[in-house]
Amino acid sequence: MAAEPVTLSETLIPSGVEPDLDHIRARNARSVWHPMAHPGVHQANPPRIITGAEGVYIEDDEGHRVIDAVGGIWNVNLGYSCTPIKQAIAQQLDVLPFYSAFKGTTSTRLIELADRLVGVLEPEGMRRAFFTSGGSDSVETALRLTRQFWKLAGQPGKVKFFSFKKGYHGTHFGGASVNGNDRFRKSYEPLLPGCIQLPFPSLYNNPFGIDDIDELTDVCLRQIEQEINYQGADSIAAFIAEPVLGAGGIQVPPPSLWPALRTLCDKYDILLIADEVVTGFGRTGSWFGARAWGVKPDMMCFAKAITSGYFPFGALMLNERIESAFMESGPEGAIGHGYTYSGHPVGCAAALATLDVTFSQDLPGNASARGEQLMDSLKVLQSEHEMIGDVRGKGLMVGIELVADRESKTPLDPQLGEALADRVFAAGAMIRVTGNIIIMSPPLVITESEIDSLTQALAVGFAGA
Ligand SMILES: Cc1ncc(COP(=O)(O)O)c(C=O)c1O
């Protein structure tokens, strides 16, 4: 049945008046389709309406105040009360709310940010910043500029992309094509041709039944090399990977994987793209995921925590090899790619403030310390609850794999996982469950006692299982 027409005045919440939350809920059910949700199922199970936030806490329309162990969605690294970011945004809105960075114009904050990022990423050899509006945009930019790079480099046949099974690279057609999770692929096929997903060495749950990480890593690397030879190195443009797989269930590679990937890419002249949309800016306990593994990628994709979620923003960083191919090219080196909001001045101001606070508070250091504290508590919980098959993580990227049976590692029914998340919420923490895996990525400003509160909420949730 068609919805009744809505008049303009009906859609507005009059200022200064307490909003009528039932009315807002009904409106949500009537008018909104949510990302990553089934519209019908979501209508039957309405979402929580988040009405406010402070520090690492969020509040909902029913008056719950809980620790946000999701950190927005991997992005609110500095928590919800970061005055320097809010002030930077407000000031920038006064000075210049927008100007385009397309050919012929730029803005001062954009220049400042590009310089800062190139400086911060000097150890990785990054030379240029190309700004975007988010993670999927940054990945799309990486894939498109990779294709252009190889054309400029006189090898136009290098067009294919390799990535990992279980990898997640956003939802644009390019990113979806390199994704390694059928949940994000099947409904949208046909995707980009020439995208090949290869096995990732997931120790807990691998299809080879191998339980030695070195042996497993060797097997995966051998498969990658065989596939390179099978496809032909002269057809492969790049390998794109997350330094720690996030949405794929927090899969932490062994320290040898990234250096070995770099070696393989060098051997066969394939670009290495680090998708740092989640791992960038401290989440794993290092400033960048690639830095944690001691590897210099050719490109690095950023978004999310680059502005701590206060403004939709992203960046692709490029090294000297890519830079010089474009700089030394003829007209075919013109970049036919970009977004209206590439380098939005307000986003640049937010990113600069975020960088300042991340440095001054050594948030990667806190992520490392608090991550260890959380992992220690989770190991204790694991010893008490059979349904915790595995706990794993790096810094404040932490996952709990829920199983129906430890021996067979049969995944727990996702509905039981959802019920667990509800109990944890009632006990004081928001967690996210995807399939049978709890994913946690709290703000990096979280304190020792707040981690204790989070652990207590988890313990209450598991005790009710
Ligand atoms: C590794 C990775 N890449 C890309 C993306 C896409 O980012 P966005 O949702 O900002 O488009 C995500 C989102 O979670 C991600 O985790």
The ligand as an ORCA input file, in Angstrom:
! r2SCAN-3c Opt
* xyz 0 1
  C      38.733     -2.664      4.920
  C      37.589     -1.838      4.421
  N      37.679     -1.261      3.226
  C      36.704     -0.480      2.737
  C      35.554     -0.267      3.462
  C      34.458      0.595      2.902
  O      34.383      1.795      3.590
  P      33.062      2.692      3.521
  O      31.995      1.925      4.241
  O      33.472      3.979      4.190
  O      32.733      2.892      2.086
  C      35.419     -0.845      4.723
  C      34.211     -0.629      5.532
  O      34.015     -1.205      6.581
  C      36.452     -1.674      5.205
  O      36.350     -2.290      6.393
*
